[in-house]
Amino acid sequence: MKPLNYAIMKYVDSVTEASAEDVIKALSPEYGRYRMLRPDAVEEALMVAKANALLDESRFELGENGELRVFYKVNEYGHYMIEKFIRD
């Protein structure tokens, strides 16, 4: 099993776009027992990847409870780096 942050990046690279909620739903079967698989920690991992130029924000929407949901997508540089450094 790869580290959670690697799994987050591989997941986001495998879809068109994803929010922290999408990542949690997708990774819960395998990483559900990890304490770091919670909304604030996953959002932080996504924001760090954005700050490191691996991801771009693709859109925003308000969730059912009025919370802001940020969607991210992997850019060309991010795809290259993920494929180069995170092996399956």
N, CA, C and O atoms as CSV, one atom per row, in Angstrom:
chain,resi,resn,atom,element,x,y,z
A,1,MET,N,N,0.851,-1.169,0.000
A,1,MET,CA,C,0.000,0.000,0.000
A,1,MET,C,C,0.903,1.241,0.000
A,1,MET,O,O,1.843,1.338,0.789
A,2,LYS,N,N,0.604,2.173,-0.887
A,2,LYS,CA,C,1.418,3.386,-0.968
A,2,LYS,C,C,0.977,4.400,0.091
A,2,LYS,O,O,-0.144,4.326,0.596
A,3,PRO,N,N,1.864,5.351,0.428
A,3,PRO,CA,C,1.486,6.381,1.402
A,3,PRO,C,C,0.224,7.120,0.950
A,3,PRO,O,O,-0.038,7.244,-0.247
A,4,LEU,N,N,-0.545,7.603,1.913
A,4,LEU,CA,C,-1.821,8.246,1.622
A,4,LEU,C,C,-1.676,9.421,0.657
A,4,LEU,O,O,-2.467,9.540,-0.279
A,5,ASN,N,N,-0.691,10.286,0.859
A,5,ASN,CA,C,-0.538,11.429,-0.047
A,5,ASN,C,C,-0.256,10.977,-1.477
A,5,ASN,O,O,-0.714,11.615,-2.425
A,6,TYR,N,N,0.478,9.904,-1.645
A,6,TYR,CA,C,0.728,9.358,-2.984
A,6,TYR,C,C,-0.581,8.841,-3.575
A,6,TYR,O,O,-0.870,9.060,-4.752
A,7,ALA,N,N,-1.363,8.159,-2.755
A,7,ALA,CA,C,-2.648,7.637,-3.228
A,7,ALA,C,C,-3.583,8.778,-3.627
A,7,ALA,O,O,-4.323,8.662,-4.604
A,8,ILE,N,N,-3.552,9.862,-2.885
A,8,ILE,CA,C,-4.370,11.027,-3.239
A,8,ILE,C,C,-3.967,11.547,-4.608
A,8,ILE,O,O,-4.825,11.796,-5.455
A,9,MET,N,N,-2.678,11.713,-4.831
A,9,MET,CA,C,-2.205,12.232,-6.114
A,9,MET,C,C,-2.524,11.279,-7.262
A,9,MET,O,O,-2.934,11.723,-8.334
A,10,LYS,N,N,-2.342,9.985,-7.054
A,10,LYS,CA,C,-2.657,9.016,-8.111
A,10,LYS,C,C,-4.147,9.030,-8.430
A,10,LYS,O,O,-4.534,8.907,-9.592
A,11,TYR,N,N,-4.984,9.178,-7.405
A,11,TYR,CA,C,-6.425,9.226,-7.648
A,11,TYR,C,C,-6.794,10.461,-8.463
A,11,TYR,O,O,-7.504,10.356,-9.464
A,12,VAL,N,N,-6.319,11.618,-8.043
A,12,VAL,CA,C,-6.665,12.853,-8.751
A,12,VAL,C,C,-6.150,12.794,-10.192
A,12,VAL,O,O,-6.769,13.352,-11.098
A,13,ASP,N,N,-5.037,12.128,-10.396
A,13,ASP,CA,C,-4.499,11.971,-11.754
A,13,ASP,C,C,-5.356,11.024,-12.600
A,13,ASP,O,O,-5.303,11.075,-13.828
A,14,SER,N,N,-6.132,10.178,-11.962
A,14,SER,CA,C,-6.924,9.176,-12.691
A,14,SER,C,C,-8.319,9.667,-13.082
A,14,SER,O,O,-9.031,8.977,-13.812
A,15,VAL,N,N,-8.717,10.849,-12.605
A,15,VAL,CA,C,-10.054,11.388,-12.896
A,15,VAL,C,C,-9.918,12.768,-13.536
A,15,VAL,O,O,-8.839,13.361,-13.530
A,16,THR,N,N,-11.003,13.263,-14.079
A,16,THR,CA,C,-10.990,14.584,-14.709
A,16,THR,C,C,-10.772,15.683,-13.684
A,16,THR,O,O,-9.984,16.600,-13.914
A,17,GLU,N,N,-11.463,15.598,-12.557
A,17,GLU,CA,C,-11.322,16.542,-11.455
A,17,GLU,C,C,-11.843,15.874,-10.192
A,17,GLU,O,O,-12.594,14.901,-10.252
A,18,ALA,N,N,-11.431,16.414,-9.045
A,18,ALA,CA,C,-11.876,15.830,-7.775
A,18,ALA,C,C,-11.817,16.865,-6.669
A,18,ALA,O,O,-10.955,17.743,-6.655
A,19,SER,N,N,-12.749,16.741,-5.747
A,19,SER,CA,C,-12.739,17.546,-4.521
A,19,SER,C,C,-12.213,16.654,-3.391
A,19,SER,O,O,-12.029,15.450,-3.574
A,20,ALA,N,N,-11.977,17.251,-2.239
A,20,ALA,CA,C,-11.537,16.475,-1.077
A,20,ALA,C,C,-12.562,15.387,-0.753
A,20,ALA,O,O,-12.196,14.264,-0.407
A,21,GLU,N,N,-13.834,15.724,-0.865
A,21,GLU,CA,C,-14.904,14.751,-0.607
A,21,GLU,C,C,-14.824,13.571,-1.583
A,21,GLU,O,O,-14.994,12.418,-1.185
A,22,ASP,N,N,-14.569,13.863,-2.846
A,22,ASP,CA,C,-14.428,12.796,-3.846
A,22,ASP,C,C,-13.258,11.875,-3.508
A,22,ASP,O,O,-13.363,10.654,-3.618
A,23,VAL,N,N,-12.143,12.478,-3.097
A,23,VAL,CA,C,-10.950,11.709,-2.741
A,23,VAL,C,C,-11.254,10.787,-1.569
A,23,VAL,O,O,-10.880,9.615,-1.586
A,24,ILE,N,N,-11.925,11.308,-0.557
A,24,ILE,CA,C,-12.244,10.504,0.627
A,24,ILE,C,C,-13.143,9.335,0.254
A,24,ILE,O,O,-12.910,8.210,0.695
A,25,LYS,N,N,-14.157,9.587,-0.544
A,25,LYS,CA,C,-15.050,8.502,-0.963
A,25,LYS,C,C,-14.296,7.432,-1.735
A,25,LYS,O,O,-14.517,6.240,-1.519
A,26,ALA,N,N,-13.415,7.841,-2.627
A,26,ALA,CA,C,-12.684,6.888,-3.453
A,26,ALA,C,C,-11.662,6.082,-2.656
A,26,ALA,O,O,-11.465,4.897,-2.923
A,27,LEU,N,N,-11.016,6.709,-1.688
A,27,LEU,CA,C,-9.938,6.035,-0.962
A,27,LEU,C,C,-10.380,5.363,0.335
A,27,LEU,O,O,-9.602,4.625,0.941
A,28,SER,N,N,-11.607,5.605,0.767
A,28,SER,CA,C,-12.085,5.024,2.026
A,28,SER,C,C,-12.011,3.502,2.089
A,28,SER,O,O,-11.648,2.971,3.139
A,29,PRO,N,N,-12.334,2.772,1.021
A,29,PRO,CA,C,-12.240,1.316,1.130
A,29,PRO,C,C,-10.837,0.815,1.514
A,29,PRO,O,O,-10.701,-0.154,2.260
A,30,GLU,N,N,-9.816,1.476,1.004
A,30,GLU,CA,C,-8.450,1.020,1.281
A,30,GLU,C,C,-7.797,1.766,2.445
A,30,GLU,O,O,-7.017,1.176,3.193
A,31,TYR,N,N,-8.106,3.055,2.608
A,31,TYR,CA,C,-7.436,3.900,3.598
A,31,TYR,C,C,-8.382,4.391,4.695
A,31,TYR,O,O,-8.030,5.307,5.438
A,32,GLY,N,N,-9.549,3.814,4.808
A,32,GLY,CA,C,-10.565,4.276,5.751
A,32,GLY,C,C,-10.130,4.324,7.200
A,32,GLY,O,O,-10.704,5.077,7.986
A,33,ARG,N,N,-9.149,3.555,7.570
A,33,ARG,CA,C,-8.684,3.532,8.971
A,33,ARG,C,C,-7.623,4.590,9.251
A,33,ARG,O,O,-7.241,4.790,10.404
A,34,TYR,N,N,-7.147,5.263,8.218
A,34,TYR,CA,C,-6.131,6.305,8.396
A,34,TYR,C,C,-6.768,7.537,9.029
A,34,TYR,O,O,-7.810,8.011,8.576
A,35,ARG,N,N,-6.135,8.045,10.073
A,35,ARG,CA,C,-6.642,9.250,10.732
A,35,ARG,C,C,-6.555,10.469,9.822
A,35,ARG,O,O,-7.314,11.422,9.996
A,36,MET,N,N,-5.649,10.454,8.864
A,36,MET,CA,C,-5.463,11.600,7.976
A,36,MET,C,C,-6.456,11.622,6.814
A,36,MET,O,O,-6.452,12.564,6.022
A,37,LEU,N,N,-7.290,10.620,6.701
A,37,LEU,CA,C,-8.302,10.612,5.640
A,37,LEU,C,C,-9.563,11.290,6.164
A,37,LEU,O,O,-10.601,10.661,6.372
A,38,ARG,N,N,-9.428,12.597,6.369
A,38,ARG,CA,C,-10.554,13.416,6.810
A,38,ARG,C,C,-10.526,14.701,5.983
A,38,ARG,O,O,-9.478,15.062,5.448
A,39,PRO,N,N,-11.647,15.388,5.870
A,39,PRO,CA,C,-11.747,16.521,4.943
A,39,PRO,C,C,-10.656,17.578,5.065
A,39,PRO,O,O,-10.089,17.994,4.055
A,40,ASP,N,N,-10.354,18.017,6.279
A,40,ASP,CA,C,-9.355,19.084,6.410
A,40,ASP,C,C,-7.965,18.636,5.995
A,40,ASP,O,O,-7.234,19.410,5.377
A,41,ALA,N,N,-7.582,17.409,6.317
A,41,ALA,CA,C,-6.260,16.910,5.962
A,41,ALA,C,C,-6.136,16.650,4.463
A,41,ALA,O,O,-5.093,16.926,3.870
A,42,VAL,N,N,-7.188,16.125,3.852
A,42,VAL,CA,C,-7.158,15.876,2.406
A,42,VAL,C,C,-7.142,17.205,1.656
A,42,VAL,O,O,-6.414,17.354,0.675
A,43,GLU,N,N,-7.938,18.169,2.111
A,43,GLU,CA,C,-7.933,19.500,1.482
A,43,GLU,C,C,-6.544,20.121,1.580
A,43,GLU,O,O,-6.071,20.739,0.626
A,44,GLU,N,N,-5.896,19.962,2.717
A,44,GLU,CA,C,-4.548,20.492,2.880
A,44,GLU,C,C,-3.572,19.821,1.904
A,44,GLU,O,O,-2.739,20.497,1.301
A,45,ALA,N,N,-3.672,18.513,1.750
A,45,ALA,CA,C,-2.797,17.802,0.805
A,45,ALA,C,C,-3.020,18.305,-0.619
A,45,ALA,O,O,-2.067,18.464,-1.382
A,46,LEU,N,N,-4.275,18.555,-0.975
A,46,LEU,CA,C,-4.580,19.067,-2.314
A,46,LEU,C,C,-4.051,20.489,-2.492
A,46,LEU,O,O,-3.537,20.829,-3.557
A,47,MET,N,N,-4.174,21.315,-1.461
A,47,MET,CA,C,-3.673,22.690,-1.557
A,47,MET,C,C,-2.149,22.724,-1.638
A,47,MET,O,O,-1.585,23.561,-2.343
A,48,VAL,N,N,-1.485,21.828,-0.928
A,48,VAL,CA,C,-0.020,21.748,-1.009
A,48,VAL,C,C,0.396,21.331,-2.422
A,48,VAL,O,O,1.346,21.880,-2.979
A,49,ALA,N,N,-0.307,20.373,-2.990
A,49,ALA,CA,C,0.000,19.959,-4.363
A,49,ALA,C,C,-0.231,21.109,-5.337
A,49,ALA,O,O,0.517,21.261,-6.303
A,50,LYS,N,N,-1.255,21.916,-5.093
A,50,LYS,CA,C,-1.498,23.091,-5.938
A,50,LYS,C,C,-0.368,24.092,-5.771
A,50,LYS,O,O,0.117,24.646,-6.757
A,51,ALA,N,N,0.054,24.331,-4.546
A,51,ALA,CA,C,1.146,25.266,-4.285
A,51,ALA,C,C,2.451,24.808,-4.928
A,51,ALA,O,O,3.301,25.628,-5.277
A,52,ASN,N,N,2.604,23.497,-5.082
A,52,ASN,CA,C,3.788,22.939,-5.730
A,52,ASN,C,C,3.605,22.767,-7.236
A,52,ASN,O,O,4.410,22.107,-7.893
A,53,ALA,N,N,2.538,23.364,-7.780
A,53,ALA,CA,C,2.259,23.421,-9.225
A,53,ALA,C,C,1.906,22.077,-9.845
A,53,ALA,O,O,2.046,21.905,-11.056
A,54,LEU,N,N,1.450,21.115,-9.034
A,54,LEU,CA,C,1.041,19.817,-9.561
A,54,LEU,C,C,-0.430,19.802,-9.944
A,54,LEU,O,O,-0.836,19.050,-10.831
A,55,LEU,N,N,-1.225,20.623,-9.284
A,55,LEU,CA,C,-2.672,20.681,-9.513
A,55,LEU,C,C,-3.100,22.108,-9.821
A,55,LEU,O,O,-2.420,23.072,-9.470
A,56,ASP,N,N,-4.236,22.216,-10.481
A,56,ASP,CA,C,-4.904,23.498,-10.693
A,56,ASP,C,C,-6.310,23.391,-10.121
A,56,ASP,O,O,-6.891,22.306,-10.092
A,57,GLU,N,N,-6.852,24.503,-9.671
A,57,GLU,CA,C,-8.256,24.526,-9.271
A,57,GLU,C,C,-9.083,24.540,-10.550
A,57,GLU,O,O,-8.822,25.340,-11.448
A,58,SER,N,N,-10.075,23.665,-10.638
A,58,SER,CA,C,-10.879,23.609,-11.858
A,58,SER,C,C,-12.231,24.287,-11.698
A,58,SER,O,O,-12.755,24.853,-12.658
A,59,ARG,N,N,-12.804,24.238,-10.499
A,59,ARG,CA,C,-14.080,24.919,-10.259
A,59,ARG,C,C,-14.390,24.906,-8.771
A,59,ARG,O,O,-13.720,24.248,-7.976
A,60,PHE,N,N,-15.431,25.657,-8.422
A,60,PHE,CA,C,-15.902,25.772,-7.040
A,60,PHE,C,C,-17.404,25.571,-7.037
A,60,PHE,O,O,-18.081,25.893,-8.014
A,61,GLU,N,N,-17.925,25.040,-5.943
A,61,GLU,CA,C,-19.377,24.962,-5.782
A,61,GLU,C,C,-19.691,24.923,-4.296
A,61,GLU,O,O,-18.833,24.613,-3.470
A,62,LEU,N,N,-20.929,25.241,-3.976
A,62,LEU,CA,C,-21.382,25.160,-2.595
A,62,LEU,C,C,-22.004,23.792,-2.363
A,62,LEU,O,O,-22.833,23.337,-3.151
A,63,GLY,N,N,-21.599,23.137,-1.278
A,63,GLY,CA,C,-22.164,21.846,-0.923
A,63,GLY,C,C,-23.542,21.996,-0.322
A,63,GLY,O,O,-24.050,23.108,-0.175
A,64,GLU,N,N,-24.142,20.883,0.022
A,64,GLU,CA,C,-25.497,20.873,0.590
A,64,GLU,C,C,-25.598,21.671,1.882
A,64,GLU,O,O,-26.640,22.264,2.164
A,65,ASN,N,N,-24.532,21.691,2.664
A,65,ASN,CA,C,-24.541,22.417,3.942
A,65,ASN,C,C,-23.990,23.832,3.808
A,65,ASN,O,O,-23.740,24.499,4.812
A,66,GLY,N,N,-23.800,24.294,2.567
A,66,GLY,CA,C,-23.294,25.635,2.345
A,66,GLY,C,C,-21.784,25.756,2.406
A,66,GLY,O,O,-21.254,26.866,2.349
A,67,GLU,N,N,-21.076,24.631,2.521
A,67,GLU,CA,C,-19.620,24.675,2.570
A,67,GLU,C,C,-19.073,24.764,1.137
A,67,GLU,O,O,-19.654,24.226,0.194
A,68,LEU,N,N,-17.957,25.448,1.011
A,68,LEU,CA,C,-17.320,25.601,-0.290
A,68,LEU,C,C,-16.586,24.320,-0.658
A,68,LEU,O,O,-15.799,23.803,0.135
A,69,ARG,N,N,-16.838,23.810,-1.849
A,69,ARG,CA,C,-16.128,22.644,-2.364
A,69,ARG,C,C,-15.235,23.115,-3.504
A,69,ARG,O,O,-15.708,23.712,-4.472
A,70,VAL,N,N,-13.953,22.844,-3.382
A,70,VAL,CA,C,-12.982,23.205,-4.402
A,70,VAL,C,C,-12.625,21.933,-5.160
A,70,VAL,O,O,-12.315,20.906,-4.556
A,71,PHE,N,N,-12.670,22.008,-6.465
A,71,PHE,CA,C,-12.310,20.882,-7.314
A,71,PHE,C,C,-10.938,21.150,-7.930
A,71,PHE,O,O,-10.625,22.270,-8.335
A,72,TYR,N,N,-10.140,20.105,-7.989
A,72,TYR,CA,C,-8.787,20.200,-8.514
A,72,TYR,C,C,-8.631,19.258,-9.703
A,72,TYR,O,O,-9.311,18.236,-9.803
A,73,LYS,N,N,-7.717,19.629,-10.605
A,73,LYS,CA,C,-7.362,18.747,-11.711
A,73,LYS,C,C,-5.845,18.767,-11.847
A,73,LYS,O,O,-5.190,19.758,-11.523
A,74,VAL,N,N,-5.309,17.673,-12.323
A,74,VAL,CA,C,-3.869,17.561,-12.521
A,74,VAL,C,C,-3.513,18.287,-13.813
A,74,VAL,O,O,-4.163,18.097,-14.840
A,75,ASN,N,N,-2.488,19.110,-13.756
A,75,ASN,CA,C,-2.021,19.779,-14.967
A,75,ASN,C,C,-0.943,18.919,-15.648
A,75,ASN,O,O,-0.588,17.853,-15.144
A,76,GLU,N,N,-0.443,19.371,-16.755
A,76,GLU,CA,C,0.527,18.583,-17.532
A,76,GLU,C,C,1.795,18.292,-16.736
A,76,GLU,O,O,2.289,17.165,-16.739
A,77,TYR,N,N,2.317,19.303,-16.058
A,77,TYR,CA,C,3.509,19.119,-15.225
A,77,TYR,C,C,3.222,18.129,-14.100
A,77,TYR,O,O,4.035,17.247,-13.824
A,78,GLY,N,N,2.069,18.272,-13.452
A,78,GLY,CA,C,1.706,17.371,-12.367
A,78,GLY,C,C,1.599,15.932,-12.836
A,78,GLY,O,O,2.061,15.015,-12.159
A,79,HIS,N,N,0.985,15.735,-14.002
A,79,HIS,CA,C,0.863,14.375,-14.545
A,79,HIS,C,C,2.253,13.778,-14.783
A,79,HIS,O,O,2.503,12.622,-14.442
A,80,TYR,N,N,3.134,14.554,-15.355
A,80,TYR,CA,C,4.497,14.089,-15.603
A,80,TYR,C,C,5.181,13.691,-14.290
A,80,TYR,O,O,5.779,12.619,-14.203
A,81,MET,N,N,5.094,14.549,-13.274
A,81,MET,CA,C,5.758,14.273,-11.998
A,81,MET,C,C,5.146,13.082,-11.274
A,81,MET,O,O,5.864,12.275,-10.685
A,82,ILE,N,N,3.826,12.969,-11.316
A,82,ILE,CA,C,3.152,11.838,-10.659
A,82,ILE,C,C,3.563,10.538,-11.327
A,82,ILE,O,O,3.898,9.569,-10.646
A,83,GLU,N,N,3.541,10.508,-12.637
A,83,GLU,CA,C,3.936,9.298,-13.358
A,83,GLU,C,C,5.402,8.955,-13.139
A,83,GLU,O,O,5.756,7.777,-13.071
A,84,LYS,N,N,6.249,9.950,-13.030
A,84,LYS,CA,C,7.680,9.723,-12.855
A,84,LYS,C,C,8.043,9.216,-11.464
A,84,LYS,O,O,8.889,8.334,-11.317
A,85,PHE,N,N,7.393,9.782,-10.442
A,85,PHE,CA,C,7.828,9.507,-9.078
A,85,PHE,C,C,6.919,8.618,-8.242
A,85,PHE,O,O,7.349,8.122,-7.200
A,86,ILE,N,N,5.674,8.400,-8.664
A,86,ILE,CA,C,4.777,7.565,-7.885
A,86,ILE,C,C,4.421,6.341,-8.715
A,86,ILE,O,O,3.569,6.396,-9.602
A,87,ARG,N,N,5.072,5.265,-8.417
A,87,ARG,CA,C,4.867,4.012,-9.150
A,87,ARG,C,C,3.721,3.206,-8.544
A,87,ARG,O,O,3.476,3.265,-7.339
A,88,ASP,N,N,3.036,2.468,-9.380
A,88,ASP,CA,C,1.967,1.585,-8.887
A,88,ASP,C,C,2.529,0.319,-8.317
A,88,ASP,O,O,1.776,-0.539,-7.857
